[in-house]
Amino acid sequence: MAHALLILDDAYDRLQKTGHEFRGWLSNHGPMVVEAMIRRGHEDSVQHWLDGYVRRLEPFPAYTRPIGNDWQNALGDVQRVADLTWYFEEILTEQSWQTALNEW
């Protein structure tokens, strides 16, 4: 099991640099696919599958500007994905994920 968790962590590291969508709104299902592969006993195939899949993906979008009090205007705006990610990362440095989940 420890071997499988290392493969999963490595896969997540590789996918973290990619965007949530690609080619005009196709969803990046990479994280779910690698987890399913590992849970089904195919951890030895994950890296090979990722080698082909990540070539199709786009990089994570660039940060544009702080969210501040206008967070509602950023919701659903694919150009603001990095801004929202940064915003929630900051929230999670100030409070637990459980508190943030309850608040949001």
C-alpha distances in whole Angstrom, upper triangle without the diagonal:
4,5,5,6,9,10,11,12,14,15,17,18,20,21,22,25,26,29,28,30,32,35,37,35,32,29,26,23,20,18,18,18,15,13,14,13,10,10,12,10,12,10,13,15,15,17,19,20,20,23,25,24,25,28,29,29,31,30,30,33,36,36,40,41,40,40,42,44,44,40,41,43,40,38,37,39,36,38,37,33,33,35,34,30,32,34,31,29,32,32,29,30,33,31,28,26,27,31,31,29,32,34,34
4,5,5,6,9,10,11,12,14,15,17,19,20,21,24,25,28,28,30,32,35,37,35,32,29,26,23,21,18,19,19,15,14,16,15,11,13,15,13,14,11,13,16,15,16,19,20,20,22,25,24,24,27,29,28,30,29,29,32,34,35,38,40,39,39,41,43,43,39,41,42,39,37,37,38,36,37,36,32,32,34,33,29,30,32,30,27,30,31,27,28,31,30,27,25,26,30,30,29,32,34,33
4,5,5,6,9,10,11,12,14,16,17,19,20,23,24,27,27,29,30,33,35,34,31,28,25,22,19,17,18,17,14,13,15,14,10,12,14,11,12,9,10,13,12,13,16,17,17,19,22,22,22,25,27,26,28,28,28,31,33,34,38,40,39,39,41,44,43,40,41,43,39,38,37,38,35,37,36,32,31,34,33,29,31,33,31,28,32,32,29,30,33,32,29,27,29,32,32,31,34,36,35
4,5,5,6,9,10,11,12,14,15,16,18,21,22,24,24,26,27,30,32,30,28,25,21,19,16,14,15,14,10,10,11,10,6,9,11,9,9,6,9,11,10,12,15,15,15,17,20,19,20,23,24,24,26,26,26,29,31,33,36,38,37,37,40,41,41,38,39,40,37,35,34,35,33,34,34,30,29,32,31,27,29,31,29,27,30,31,27,29,32,30,27,25,27,30,30,28,31,34,32
4,5,5,6,9,10,10,12,14,15,16,19,20,23,22,25,27,30,32,30,27,24,21,19,16,13,14,14,11,10,12,12,9,10,13,12,12,9,12,14,12,13,17,17,16,18,21,20,20,23,25,23,25,24,24,27,29,30,34,35,34,34,36,38,38,35,36,38,34,33,32,33,31,32,31,27,27,29,28,24,26,28,25,23,27,27,24,25,28,27,24,22,24,27,26,25,28,31,29
4,5,5,6,9,10,11,12,14,15,18,19,22,23,25,27,30,32,30,28,25,21,19,16,14,16,16,12,12,15,14,11,13,16,14,14,10,12,14,11,12,15,16,15,17,20,19,19,22,24,23,24,23,23,27,28,29,33,35,34,34,37,39,39,35,37,38,35,33,33,34,31,32,31,28,26,29,28,25,26,28,26,24,27,28,24,25,29,28,25,23,26,29,28,27,30,32,31
4,5,5,6,9,10,11,12,14,17,18,20,21,23,24,27,29,28,25,22,19,17,13,12,14,13,9,10,12,11,8,12,14,12,11,7,9,10,8,8,12,12,11,13,16,16,16,19,21,20,22,21,21,25,27,29,32,34,34,34,37,39,39,35,37,37,34,33,32,32,29,31,30,27,26,29,28,24,26,29,26,24,28,29,26,27,30,29,27,25,27,30,29,28,31,33,31
4,5,5,6,9,10,10,12,15,16,18,18,21,22,25,27,25,23,20,16,14,11,9,10,11,7,7,10,10,7,10,13,12,11,8,11,12,8,10,13,13,11,14,17,15,15,18,20,18,20,20,19,23,25,27,30,32,31,31,34,36,35,32,33,34,31,29,29,29,27,28,27,24,23,26,25,21,23,26,23,22,25,26,23,24,27,27,24,21,24,27,25,24,28,29,28
4,5,5,6,9,10,10,13,15,18,18,21,22,26,28,26,24,21,17,16,13,10,13,13,10,10,14,13,11,14,16,16,15,12,14,15,11,11,15,15,13,15,18,17,16,19,21,19,20,19,18,22,23,24,28,30,29,29,32,34,34,30,32,33,30,28,28,29,26,27,26,22,21,24,23,20,21,24,21,19,22,23,20,21,25,24,22,20,22,25,24,23,27,28,27
4,5,5,6,9,10,12,14,17,18,20,21,25,27,25,23,21,17,16,12,11,14,14,10,12,15,14,12,15,18,16,15,11,13,13,10,9,13,13,10,12,15,15,13,16,18,17,19,17,17,21,23,24,28,30,30,30,33,35,35,32,33,34,30,30,29,29,26,27,26,23,22,25,24,21,22,25,23,21,24,26,23,24,27,27,25,23,26,28,27,26,30,31,29
4,5,5,6,9,11,11,14,15,17,18,21,23,22,20,17,13,12,9,8,11,10,7,9,12,11,11,14,16,15,13,10,12,11,8,7,11,10,7,10,13,11,10,14,15,14,16,15,15,19,21,23,27,29,29,29,32,34,34,30,32,32,29,27,27,27,24,25,25,21,20,24,23,20,21,24,22,21,24,25,23,24,28,27,25,23,25,28,26,25,29,30,28
4,5,5,6,9,10,13,13,16,17,21,23,21,19,16,12,12,9,6,10,11,9,9,13,13,12,15,17,17,16,13,15,15,11,11,14,13,10,13,15,13,11,15,16,14,15,14,13,17,19,20,24,26,26,26,29,31,30,27,28,29,25,24,24,24,21,22,22,18,17,20,19,16,18,21,19,17,21,22,19,21,24,24,22,19,22,25,23,22,26,27,25
4,6,5,7,10,13,14,17,18,22,23,22,21,18,14,14,11,10,14,14,12,13,17,16,15,18,21,20,18,15,17,17,13,12,15,15,11,13,16,14,12,15,17,14,15,13,13,16,18,19,23,25,25,25,28,31,30,27,29,30,26,25,25,25,22,22,22,18,17,20,20,16,17,20,19,17,20,22,19,20,24,24,22,20,24,26,24,24,27,28,26
4,6,6,8,11,13,15,16,19,21,20,19,16,13,13,10,10,13,13,11,13,16,16,16,19,20,20,18,15,16,15,11,10,12,12,8,10,12,11,8,11,13,11,12,11,11,15,17,19,23,25,26,27,30,32,31,28,30,30,26,26,25,24,21,22,22,18,17,21,21,17,19,22,21,19,22,24,22,23,27,27,26,23,26,29,26,26,30,30,28
4,5,5,8,10,12,13,16,18,17,15,13,9,10,7,7,11,11,10,12,15,15,15,18,20,20,18,16,17,16,12,11,14,12,9,11,12,10,7,11,12,9,10,9,9,13,16,18,21,23,24,24,28,30,29,25,27,27,23,22,21,21,18,19,19,15,15,18,18,15,17,20,19,17,21,23,21,22,26,26,24,22,25,27,24,23,27,28,25
4,5,8,9,12,14,18,19,18,17,14,11,12,10,9,13,14,13,14,17,18,18,20,22,23,21,19,20,19,15,15,17,16,12,14,16,13,11,14,14,11,11,9,8,11,13,15,18,20,21,21,24,27,26,23,24,25,21,20,20,19,16,17,16,13,12,15,15,12,13,17,15,14,17,19,18,19,22,23,21,19,22,24,21,21,25,25,23
4,7,10,12,13,16,18,17,17,15,12,14,12,12,16,16,15,17,20,20,21,23,25,25,23,21,22,21,17,16,18,17,13,14,15,13,10,12,13,10,9,6,6,9,11,13,17,19,20,21,24,27,26,23,25,25,21,21,20,19,16,16,16,13,11,15,16,13,14,17,17,15,19,21,20,21,24,25,24,22,25,27,24,24,28,28,25
4,7,9,9,13,14,14,13,11,8,11,10,11,14,15,14,17,19,19,20,23,24,25,23,21,22,20,17,16,17,15,12,13,14,11,8,10,10,6,6,4,4,8,11,14,17,19,21,21,25,27,26,23,24,23,20,19,18,17,14,14,15,12,11,15,15,13,15,18,18,17,20,22,21,23,26,26,26,23,26,28,24,24,28,28,25
4,5,7,11,11,10,10,9,7,10,10,12,14,15,16,18,20,21,22,24,26,27,25,23,25,22,19,19,20,18,14,16,16,13,10,12,11,7,6,5,4,6,10,12,15,18,19,19,23,25,23,20,21,20,16,16,14,13,10,11,12,9,9,13,13,11,14,17,16,16,20,21,21,23,25,26,25,22,25,27,23,23,26,26,23
4,7,11,11,9,8,6,5,8,9,10,12,14,15,16,18,20,21,22,24,26,24,23,25,23,19,19,21,18,15,17,17,13,12,14,12,9,8,9,7,9,12,14,16,19,20,19,22,24,22,19,19,19,15,14,12,12,9,11,12,8,10,13,13,11,15,17,16,16,20,21,20,23,25,25,24,21,24,25,22,21,24,24,20
4,7,7,5,5,5,5,9,11,13,14,15,17,18,20,21,23,24,25,27,25,24,26,23,20,21,21,18,16,18,16,13,12,13,11,8,8,9,9,10,14,16,17,20,21,21,24,26,23,21,20,20,16,15,12,12,9,11,13,10,12,15,15,14,18,19,19,20,23,24,24,26,29,29,28,25,27,28,25,24,27,27,23
4,6,6,5,7,7,11,12,14,16,16,18,20,21,22,24,26,26,28,25,25,26,23,20,20,20,17,15,16,14,11,11,11,8,6,6,9,10,11,14,17,19,22,24,23,27,29,26,24,24,22,19,18,15,15,11,13,15,13,15,18,18,17,20,22,22,23,26,27,27,29,32,32,31,28,31,32,28,27,31,30,27
4,6,6,9,10,13,15,18,19,18,21,23,24,24,27,28,29,30,28,27,28,25,23,22,22,19,17,18,16,13,13,12,8,8,8,11,13,13,17,20,21,24,26,26,30,31,28,26,26,24,21,20,17,16,13,14,17,16,18,21,21,21,23,26,26,26,29,31,31,33,35,35,35,32,34,35,32,31,34,33,30
4,6,9,11,14,16,19,20,20,23,25,25,26,29,30,30,32,30,30,31,28,25,25,25,22,20,21,19,16,16,16,12,11,10,13,14,13,16,19,19,22,25,24,28,29,26,24,23,21,19,18,14,13,10,12,15,15,17,19,20,20,23,24,25,26,29,30,30,32,34,35,34,31,33,34,31,29,32,32,28
4,6,9,12,15,17,17,18,20,22,22,24,26,27,28,30,28,28,30,27,24,25,25,21,20,21,19,16,16,16,13,11,11,14,13,13,17,19,20,22,24,23,26,27,24,22,21,19,17,15,12,12,9,12,14,13,16,18,18,18,21,22,22,24,27,27,28,30,32,32,31,28,30,31,28,26,29,29,25
4,7,9,12,14,14,15,17,19,19,21,23,24,25,27,25,25,26,23,21,22,21,18,17,18,16,13,13,14,11,10,11,14,14,15,18,21,22,25,26,25,29,30,27,24,24,23,20,18,15,15,12,15,17,15,18,20,20,19,23,24,24,25,28,28,28,31,33,33,32,28,30,32,28,27,30,30,26
4,6,9,11,11,12,15,16,16,18,20,21,22,24,22,22,24,21,19,20,20,17,15,18,16,12,13,14,11,10,11,13,13,14,18,20,22,24,25,24,27,28,26,23,22,22,19,17,14,15,12,15,16,14,16,19,18,17,20,22,21,22,25,26,25,28,30,30,28,25,27,28,25,23,27,27,23
4,6,8,9,10,12,13,14,16,18,19,20,22,20,19,21,18,15,16,17,14,12,14,13,9,9,12,10,7,9,11,11,13,17,19,21,24,25,24,27,29,27,24,24,23,20,18,16,17,13,16,17,14,15,19,18,16,19,21,20,21,24,25,24,26,29,28,27,24,26,28,25,23,27,27,24
4,6,6,6,9,10,11,12,14,16,16,19,17,17,19,16,13,15,16,12,11,14,14,10,11,14,12,10,13,14,14,17,20,22,25,27,27,26,30,31,29,25,25,26,23,20,18,19,16,19,20,16,18,21,20,18,21,23,21,22,25,26,24,27,29,29,27,23,25,27,25,23,26,27,24
4,6,5,6,9,10,10,12,14,15,17,15,14,16,13,10,11,13,10,8,11,11,8,8,12,11,10,12,13,14,17,20,22,25,27,28,27,31,32,31,27,28,28,24,23,21,21,18,21,21,17,18,22,21,18,21,23,22,21,25,26,24,26,29,29,27,23,25,28,26,24,27,28,26
4,6,5,6,9,10,11,12,14,16,14,13,16,14,11,12,14,12,10,14,14,11,11,15,14,12,15,15,14,17,20,22,25,27,27,26,29,31,30,26,27,27,24,22,21,22,19,21,21,17,18,21,19,17,20,22,19,19,23,23,21,24,26,25,23,20,22,25,23,21,24,26,23
4,6,5,6,9,10,11,12,14,13,13,16,15,12,14,16,13,12,16,16,13,14,17,16,15,17,18,17,20,23,25,28,29,29,28,31,32,31,27,27,28,25,23,21,23,20,23,23,19,20,23,21,19,22,24,21,21,25,25,23,26,28,27,24,21,22,25,23,21,24,26,23
4,5,5,6,9,10,11,12,11,11,14,11,9,12,13,10,10,13,13,10,12,15,15,14,17,18,18,22,25,27,30,32,32,31,34,35,34,30,31,31,28,26,24,25,22,25,25,22,23,26,24,22,25,27,25,24,28,28,26,29,32,30,28,24,26,29,27,25,28,30,27
4,5,5,6,9,10,11,9,8,11,9,6,9,11,9,8,12,13,11,12,15,16,15,18,18,19,22,25,27,30,32,32,32,35,36,35,31,32,33,29,27,26,27,24,26,26,23,23,26,25,22,25,27,25,24,28,28,26,28,31,30,27,24,26,29,27,25,29,30,28
4,5,5,6,9,10,10,9,12,12,9,12,14,12,12,16,17,14,15,19,19,18,21,21,20,24,26,28,31,33,32,31,34,36,35,31,31,33,29,27,26,28,25,27,27,23,24,27,25,22,25,26,24,23,27,27,24,26,29,28,25,22,23,26,25,23,26,28,26
4,5,5,6,9,9,9,13,12,10,13,15,12,13,17,17,15,17,20,20,19,22,23,23,26,29,31,33,35,35,34,37,38,37,33,33,34,31,29,27,29,26,29,29,25,26,29,27,25,28,29,27,26,30,30,27,30,32,31,28,24,25,29,27,25,28,30,28
4,6,5,6,5,6,9,8,7,11,12,10,11,14,15,14,16,19,19,19,22,23,23,27,30,32,35,37,37,36,39,40,39,36,36,37,34,31,30,31,28,31,31,27,28,31,29,27,29,31,29,28,32,32,29,32,35,33,30,27,28,32,30,28,31,33,31
4,5,5,5,5,8,9,8,11,13,12,13,16,17,16,18,21,21,21,24,24,24,28,31,32,35,37,37,36,39,41,40,36,37,38,35,32,31,33,30,32,32,28,28,31,30,27,29,31,28,27,31,31,28,30,33,32,29,26,27,31,29,27,31,33,31
4,5,7,8,12,12,11,15,17,15,16,19,20,19,20,24,24,23,26,27,26,30,33,34,37,39,38,37,40,41,40,36,37,38,35,33,32,33,31,33,33,29,30,32,30,28,30,32,29,28,32,31,28,31,33,31,28,25,26,30,29,26,29,32,30
4,6,8,11,11,11,15,16,14,16,19,20,19,21,24,24,24,27,28,28,32,35,36,39,41,41,40,42,44,43,39,39,40,37,35,33,35,33,35,35,31,32,35,33,30,33,35,32,31,35,35,32,34,37,35,32,29,29,33,32,30,32,35,33
4,6,8,9,10,14,15,14,16,19,20,19,21,24,25,25,28,29,29,33,36,37,40,42,42,41,44,45,45,41,41,43,39,37,36,37,34,37,37,33,33,36,35,32,34,36,33,32,36,36,33,35,38,36,33,30,31,35,34,32,35,37,35
4,5,6,7,10,11,10,13,15,16,16,18,21,22,22,25,26,27,31,33,35,39,41,41,40,43,45,44,40,41,42,38,36,35,36,33,35,35,31,32,35,34,31,33,35,33,32,36,36,33,35,38,37,34,31,32,36,34,32,36,38,36
4,5,5,8,10,10,11,14,16,15,17,20,21,21,24,25,25,29,31,33,37,39,39,39,41,43,42,39,40,40,37,35,34,35,32,34,34,30,30,33,32,29,31,33,31,30,33,34,31,32,36,34,31,29,31,34,33,31,34,36,35
4,6,7,8,10,11,13,15,16,17,19,21,22,25,25,26,30,33,35,38,41,41,41,44,46,45,41,42,43,39,38,36,37,34,35,36,32,32,35,34,31,33,36,34,32,36,36,34,35,38,37,35,32,34,37,36,34,38,40,38
4,6,6,6,9,10,11,12,14,16,18,19,22,23,24,28,31,33,37,39,40,40,43,45,43,40,41,41,38,36,34,35,31,33,34,30,30,34,33,30,32,35,33,32,35,36,34,35,39,38,35,32,34,37,36,34,37,39,37
4,6,5,6,9,10,10,12,14,16,16,19,20,21,25,27,30,33,35,36,36,39,41,40,36,37,38,34,32,31,31,28,30,30,27,27,30,29,26,29,31,29,28,32,32,30,32,35,34,32,29,31,34,32,31,34,36,34
4,5,5,6,9,10,10,13,15,15,18,19,20,24,26,29,32,35,35,36,39,41,40,37,38,38,34,33,32,32,28,29,30,27,26,30,29,26,28,31,29,28,31,33,30,32,35,35,32,30,32,35,33,32,36,37,35
4,5,5,7,9,10,12,14,15,18,19,21,25,28,30,34,36,37,38,41,43,42,39,40,39,36,35,33,33,29,31,31,28,28,32,31,28,31,34,32,31,34,36,33,35,38,38,36,33,35,38,36,35,39,40,37
4,5,6,6,9,11,12,13,17,18,20,23,26,29,32,35,36,36,39,41,39,36,37,37,33,32,30,30,26,28,29,26,26,30,29,27,29,32,30,29,33,34,32,34,37,36,34,31,34,36,34,33,36,38,35
4,5,5,6,8,10,10,14,15,16,20,23,25,29,31,32,32,36,38,37,33,34,34,30,29,27,27,24,25,26,23,23,26,26,23,26,29,27,26,30,31,29,31,34,34,32,29,31,34,32,30,34,35,32
4,6,6,7,10,11,14,15,17,21,23,26,29,32,34,34,38,40,38,35,36,36,32,31,30,29,25,26,27,25,24,28,28,25,27,31,29,28,32,33,31,33,36,36,35,32,35,37,35,34,37,38,35
4,6,6,7,10,13,15,18,21,24,27,30,33,34,35,38,40,38,35,36,35,32,31,29,28,25,26,27,24,25,28,28,26,28,31,30,30,33,35,33,35,38,38,36,33,36,38,36,34,38,39,36
4,5,6,7,11,13,15,18,21,24,27,30,31,31,35,37,35,32,33,32,29,27,25,25,21,23,24,21,22,25,25,23,25,28,27,27,30,32,30,32,35,35,33,30,33,35,32,31,35,35,32
4,5,5,8,9,12,15,18,21,24,27,28,29,32,35,33,30,31,30,27,26,24,23,19,20,22,19,19,23,23,20,23,26,25,24,28,29,28,29,33,33,32,29,31,34,31,30,34,34,31
4,6,8,10,13,16,19,22,25,28,30,31,34,37,35,32,33,32,28,28,25,24,21,21,23,21,21,24,25,23,25,28,28,27,30,32,31,32,36,36,35,32,35,37,34,33,37,37,34
4,7,10,13,15,18,22,24,27,29,29,33,35,33,30,31,30,26,25,23,22,18,19,21,19,20,23,24,22,25,27,27,27,30,32,31,33,36,36,35,32,34,36,33,32,36,36,33
4,7,9,12,15,18,20,24,25,26,29,31,29,27,27,26,23,22,20,19,15,16,18,15,16,20,20,18,21,24,23,23,26,28,27,29,32,32,31,28,31,33,30,29,32,32,29
4,7,8,11,15,17,20,22,23,27,29,27,24,25,24,20,20,18,17,13,13,15,13,13,17,18,17,19,22,22,22,24,26,26,28,31,31,31,28,31,32,29,28,32,31,28
4,6,9,12,15,18,20,21,25,27,25,23,24,23,19,20,18,17,13,13,14,12,11,15,16,14,16,19,20,19,22,24,24,25,28,29,28,26,29,30,27,27,31,30,27
4,7,9,12,15,17,17,21,24,22,19,21,20,16,17,16,14,11,10,11,9,7,11,12,11,12,15,16,15,18,20,20,21,24,25,25,23,26,27,23,23,27,26,23
4,7,9,12,14,15,19,21,19,17,19,17,14,15,14,12,8,7,8,7,6,9,11,10,12,14,16,16,18,20,21,22,24,26,26,24,27,27,24,24,27,26,23
4,6,10,12,14,17,20,19,17,19,17,14,16,16,13,11,8,8,8,6,8,11,11,11,14,16,15,17,19,20,21,23,25,26,24,28,28,24,25,28,27,24
4,6,8,10,14,17,15,14,17,15,12,15,15,13,11,9,7,8,5,5,9,9,8,11,13,13,14,17,18,18,21,23,24,22,26,25,22,23,26,24,22
4,7,9,13,15,14,13,16,14,11,14,15,12,11,8,7,9,8,6,10,11,10,12,15,15,16,18,20,21,22,24,26,25,28,27,23,25,27,25,22
4,7,9,12,11,11,14,12,10,14,15,13,13,10,8,11,9,6,10,12,10,10,14,15,14,16,19,19,20,22,24,23,26,25,22,23,26,23,21
4,6,9,9,9,13,12,10,13,16,14,15,13,9,11,10,6,8,11,8,7,11,12,11,13,16,16,17,19,21,21,24,22,19,21,23,20,18
4,6,6,5,9,9,7,10,13,12,14,12,9,11,10,6,7,10,9,6,10,12,11,12,15,16,16,18,20,19,21,20,16,18,20,17,15
4,6,6,10,10,10,13,16,15,17,16,12,14,14,10,10,13,11,8,11,13,11,12,15,16,15,17,20,19,22,19,16,19,20,16,15
4,6,8,9,10,12,16,16,18,17,14,16,16,13,12,15,14,11,13,16,14,13,17,18,17,18,21,20,22,19,16,18,19,15,14
4,5,6,7,9,13,12,15,15,12,14,15,11,11,14,14,11,14,17,16,15,19,20,19,20,23,22,23,21,18,19,20,17,15
4,5,5,7,10,11,13,13,10,11,12,9,8,11,12,9,10,14,13,13,16,18,17,18,20,18,20,18,15,16,17,14,12
4,5,5,9,10,13,14,11,13,15,12,10,14,15,12,13,17,17,16,18,21,20,20,22,20,21,20,16,17,17,15,12
4,6,8,8,11,11,9,12,14,11,11,14,15,13,15,18,18,18,21,23,23,23,25,23,24,23,19,20,21,18,15
4,6,5,8,8,6,8,10,8,7,11,12,11,12,15,16,16,18,21,21,22,23,21,23,22,18,18,20,18,15
4,6,8,10,8,8,11,10,8,11,13,12,12,16,17,16,18,21,21,21,22,20,21,20,17,16,18,16,13
4,6,9,8,8,12,12,10,13,15,15,15,18,20,19,21,24,24,24,25,22,23,23,19,19,21,19,15
4,5,5,7,10,10,10,12,14,14,15,18,19,20,22,24,25,25,26,23,25,25,21,21,23,21,18
4,5,5,9,10,10,11,14,15,16,17,19,20,22,24,25,26,26,23,26,26,22,22,24,23,19
4,6,8,8,10,12,13,14,16,17,19,20,22,24,25,26,27,25,27,27,23,23,26,24,21
4,5,5,6,9,10,10,12,14,15,17,18,20,22,23,24,21,24,24,20,20,23,21,18
4,5,5,6,9,10,11,12,14,15,16,19,20,21,21,19,22,22,18,18,21,20,17
4,5,5,6,8,10,10,12,14,15,17,19,20,21,19,22,22,18,19,22,21,18
4,5,5,6,9,10,11,12,14,16,17,19,20,18,21,21,17,18,21,19,16
4,5,5,6,8,10,11,12,14,16,16,17,15,18,18,14,15,17,16,13
4,5,5,6,9,10,11,13,15,15,16,14,17,17,13,14,18,16,14
4,6,5,6,9,10,11,13,15,16,15,18,17,14,16,19,17,15
4,5,5,6,9,10,11,13,14,13,16,15,12,14,16,14,12
4,5,5,6,9,10,10,11,10,13,12,9,10,13,12,10
4,5,5,6,9,10,11,10,14,13,10,13,16,14,13
4,5,5,7,9,11,11,15,13,11,14,16,14,14
4,5,5,6,9,9,11,10,7,10,13,11,11
4,5,5,6,6,9,9,7,10,12,12,12
4,6,8,9,12,12,10,13,16,15,15
4,7,10,12,10,9,13,14,13,14
4,7,8,6,7,10,11,10,12
4,5,5,6,9,10,11,12
4,6,5,6,9,10,10
4,5,5,6,9,10
4,5,5,6,9
4,5,5,6
4,5,5
4,6
4
